[in-house]
């Protein structure tokens, strides 16, 4: 009989230890979940800031023609989702990477893709000194960002000064 009481006590102690361990585990899990949620929100905020930093240089700033050419080359793979419109001292303007309608630095409608051949031809014309699309690498260009209706950066407008 003494052994039965001893077994019951050990069983009770075991159950209490199990409950304590499970409770501690649940407490730590909830703390870790809150920490992970806060870290996830912080990472989202940082990724938004990093995404906007690449366009900061072109937000109402004066840049060189070389910077404009580099931006065209950098965003070339984004055909159909990004546009760069360059106004040189000639009366016309040229749209690079995509085609679309820009009104007051807001994209009206959607962008249409340009073929790789068309983008390459535009880029060649931008380097041809005799072409009206020529972008002088040492020239000064006032740049502004183009946004869509959701305030997402969709392009850059560069006007030669």
C-alpha positions as CSV (number, residue, x, y, z in Angstrom):
1,X,0.0,0.0,0.0
2,X,2.9,2.3,0.8
3,X,4.2,1.7,-2.7
4,X,0.8,2.7,-4.2
5,X,0.9,6.1,-2.4
6,X,4.5,6.6,-3.4
7,X,3.6,5.9,-7.1
8,X,0.6,8.3,-6.9
9,X,2.9,11.0,-5.5
10,X,5.4,10.5,-8.2
11,X,2.6,10.5,-10.8
12,X,1.2,13.8,-9.3
13,X,4.7,15.4,-9.3
14,X,5.2,14.3,-12.9
15,X,1.9,15.8,-14.0
16,X,2.7,19.0,-12.2
17,X,6.2,19.2,-13.9
18,X,4.6,18.5,-17.3
19,X,2.1,21.3,-16.8
20,X,4.9,23.7,-15.7
21,X,7.0,22.9,-18.7
22,X,4.1,23.2,-21.1
23,X,3.1,26.5,-19.5
24,X,6.6,27.9,-19.7
25,X,6.9,26.8,-23.4
26,X,3.6,28.5,-24.3
27,X,4.7,31.7,-22.5
28,X,8.0,31.7,-24.4
29,X,6.2,30.9,-27.7
30,X,3.9,33.9,-27.2
31,X,6.8,36.2,-26.4
32,X,8.7,35.0,-29.4
33,X,5.7,35.4,-31.7
34,X,5.3,39.0,-30.6
35,X,9.0,39.6,-31.2
36,X,8.8,38.0,-34.6
37,X,5.8,40.1,-35.6
38,X,7.6,43.3,-34.5
39,X,10.7,42.3,-36.4
40,X,8.7,41.5,-39.5
41,X,7.1,45.0,-39.4
42,X,10.5,46.6,-39.0
43,X,11.9,44.6,-41.9
44,X,8.9,45.7,-44.1
45,X,9.6,49.3,-43.2
46,X,13.3,49.0,-44.0
47,X,12.6,47.3,-47.4
48,X,10.2,50.2,-48.3
49,X,12.9,52.7,-47.4
50,X,15.5,50.8,-49.4
51,X,13.2,50.7,-52.4
52,X,12.6,54.4,-52.3
53,X,16.3,55.3,-51.8
54,X,17.2,54.2,-55.4
55,X,14.8,57.0,-56.7
56,X,15.9,59.7,-54.2
57,X,18.6,60.9,-56.5
58,X,15.9,61.8,-59.1
59,X,13.4,63.4,-56.9
60,X,13.4,67.1,-58.0
61,X,17.1,67.0,-58.4
62,X,19.6,68.2,-61.0
63,X,21.7,65.3,-62.4
64,X,24.0,64.8,-65.3
65,X,23.2,63.3,-68.6
66,X,25.4,60.4,-67.6
67,X,23.2,59.7,-64.6
68,X,20.1,59.7,-66.9
69,X,21.8,57.2,-69.2
70,X,22.8,55.0,-66.3
71,X,19.2,55.1,-65.0
72,X,18.0,54.0,-68.5
73,X,20.5,51.1,-68.5
74,X,19.6,50.1,-64.9
75,X,15.9,50.1,-65.4
76,X,16.0,48.5,-68.9
77,X,14.7,45.1,-67.7
78,X,11.6,46.7,-66.3
79,X,9.9,47.2,-69.7
80,X,6.2,47.6,-69.3
81,X,6.5,48.7,-65.6
82,X,8.8,51.7,-65.6
83,X,9.3,54.7,-67.9
84,X,12.0,57.3,-68.4
85,X,11.0,60.4,-70.4
86,X,13.8,62.6,-71.5
87,X,13.3,66.2,-72.9
88,X,16.5,67.5,-74.5
89,X,17.0,71.0,-75.9
90,X,15.4,69.7,-79.2
91,X,11.6,70.3,-79.3
92,X,10.8,66.6,-79.0
93,X,11.0,64.1,-76.1
94,X,11.9,60.4,-76.0
95,X,10.4,57.7,-73.8
96,X,12.7,54.9,-72.8
97,X,12.1,51.4,-71.5
98,X,8.2,51.7,-71.9
99,X,5.7,53.9,-73.6
100,X,2.9,55.7,-71.8
101,X,1.2,59.0,-71.1
102,X,2.6,61.2,-68.3
103,X,0.6,64.2,-67.2
104,X,1.8,66.4,-64.3
105,X,4.2,63.7,-63.2
106,X,1.4,61.2,-62.8
107,X,1.1,58.2,-65.1
108,X,-2.2,58.3,-67.0
109,X,-3.3,54.8,-67.8
110,X,-0.9,51.9,-68.1
111,X,2.5,51.4,-69.6
112,X,3.2,49.4,-72.8
113,X,6.3,47.3,-73.2
114,X,9.0,48.1,-75.7
115,X,10.8,45.3,-77.5
116,X,14.5,44.8,-76.7
117,X,15.3,46.0,-80.3
118,X,13.4,49.2,-79.8
119,X,15.1,49.9,-76.5
120,X,18.5,49.2,-78.0
121,X,17.7,51.6,-80.9
122,X,16.6,54.3,-78.5
123,X,19.7,53.9,-76.4
124,X,21.9,54.1,-79.6
125,X,20.1,57.3,-80.6
126,X,20.7,58.8,-77.2
127,X,24.4,58.4,-77.8
128,X,24.4,59.8,-81.4
129,X,25.6,63.4,-81.3
130,X,23.7,64.3,-84.5
131,X,20.4,62.8,-83.3
132,X,17.6,64.9,-81.7
133,X,17.5,62.2,-78.9
134,X,21.1,62.8,-78.0
135,X,21.7,62.9,-74.2
136,X,24.8,64.9,-73.4
137,X,26.6,63.0,-70.6
138,X,27.9,66.3,-69.2
139,X,24.6,68.1,-69.6
140,X,22.4,69.1,-66.7
141,X,18.9,67.6,-66.4
142,X,16.2,68.5,-63.9
143,X,14.5,65.3,-62.9
144,X,11.2,64.5,-61.3
145,X,9.6,61.2,-60.4
146,X,6.5,59.8,-62.1
147,X,3.9,58.2,-59.9
148,X,0.9,56.0,-60.6
149,X,-2.5,56.5,-58.9
150,X,-1.3,54.5,-55.9
151,X,1.7,56.8,-55.3
152,X,4.1,54.1,-56.5
153,X,7.2,55.3,-58.4
154,X,6.7,54.3,-62.1
155,X,9.2,56.5,-63.8
156,X,11.4,59.5,-64.2
157,X,11.1,62.7,-66.3
158,X,14.4,64.4,-67.1
159,X,14.4,67.9,-68.7
160,X,17.6,69.3,-70.0
161,X,18.5,72.7,-68.6
